[in-house]
Amino acid sequence: MIDPELLPILCCPETHQPLAEAAPEVVARLNQQIAAGQTRNRAGTLVAEPIDGGLVRADGKYLYPVRQAIPILLIDEALPLS
């Protein structure tokens, strides 16, 4: 999903931790929660659109969504994984 040459230079905009591509199971679980209206981003906004993929912060607390092959690296758009 993400260009392998780009991934090593991407980092969390908040903590600067490295990011890794989310496992397909994580993306599928989040999309199920989004479809059920159970997912809010860090800004507290209900997420209505499914994600195509995601980048997980090294500590595993947040996922930055990927839509149409574009990573959305905005702190408020991060999805909590807990």
VMD Tcl script that draws the C-alpha trace (Angstrom):
set ca {
  {0.00 0.00 0.00}
  {2.67 2.53 1.01}
  {5.76 2.89 -1.16}
  {8.49 0.85 0.60}
  {10.99 3.67 0.02}
  {8.68 6.20 1.67}
  {7.79 4.19 4.78}
  {11.19 4.55 6.57}
  {10.99 8.35 6.48}
  {7.41 8.62 7.76}
  {6.92 9.23 11.47}
  {4.19 10.14 13.91}
  {3.63 13.91 13.74}
  {3.07 14.02 17.50}
  {5.84 11.85 18.98}
  {8.08 11.28 15.94}
  {7.93 7.52 16.56}
  {8.39 5.33 13.48}
  {5.28 4.07 11.70}
  {4.61 0.60 10.32}
  {1.89 -0.64 8.00}
  {-1.11 -2.01 9.85}
  {-1.90 -5.69 9.51}
  {-4.91 -6.43 7.29}
  {-6.76 -7.83 10.32}
  {-6.41 -4.51 12.15}
  {-7.73 -2.58 9.14}
  {-10.65 -5.02 8.76}
  {-11.54 -4.72 12.47}
  {-11.46 -0.93 12.32}
  {-13.60 -0.90 9.17}
  {-16.18 -3.09 10.94}
  {-16.24 -0.65 13.84}
  {-16.51 2.31 11.45}
  {-19.45 0.66 9.65}
  {-21.15 0.12 13.02}
  {-20.65 3.78 13.97}
  {-18.32 2.93 16.85}
  {-15.11 4.71 15.90}
  {-14.07 8.24 16.75}
  {-10.76 9.85 15.84}
  {-8.59 11.75 18.34}
  {-10.57 14.93 17.70}
  {-13.70 13.08 18.85}
  {-15.31 13.11 15.42}
  {-17.24 10.02 14.38}
  {-15.42 8.34 11.49}
  {-17.83 7.69 8.62}
  {-15.56 6.60 5.76}
  {-13.80 3.22 5.72}
  {-10.03 3.19 5.52}
  {-7.94 1.52 2.83}
  {-5.05 0.85 5.18}
  {-3.21 2.38 8.09}
  {0.10 3.25 9.65}
  {0.54 2.20 13.27}
  {2.67 4.19 15.66}
  {5.57 2.23 17.21}
  {3.90 2.16 20.64}
  {0.76 0.65 19.06}
  {-1.61 3.24 20.54}
  {-2.76 4.97 17.34}
  {-3.28 4.25 13.67}
  {-3.05 6.96 11.02}
  {-5.54 6.13 8.26}
  {-4.59 5.64 4.62}
  {-7.20 6.62 2.05}
  {-6.70 6.33 -1.71}
  {-3.01 5.46 -1.06}
  {-2.47 8.72 0.85}
  {-1.46 8.53 4.52}
  {-3.40 11.04 6.63}
  {-0.72 12.09 9.12}
  {-2.77 14.57 11.14}
  {-2.84 14.11 14.92}
  {-6.61 14.70 15.11}
  {-7.27 12.07 12.41}
  {-5.44 9.28 14.28}
  {-7.61 6.35 15.36}
  {-7.06 4.88 18.84}
  {-6.27 1.16 18.83}
  {-7.16 0.44 22.45}
}
mol new
graphics top color blue
foreach p $ca { graphics top sphere $p radius 0.5 }
foreach p [lrange $ca 0 end-1] q [lrange $ca 1 end] { graphics top cylinder $p $q radius 0.2 }
display resetview
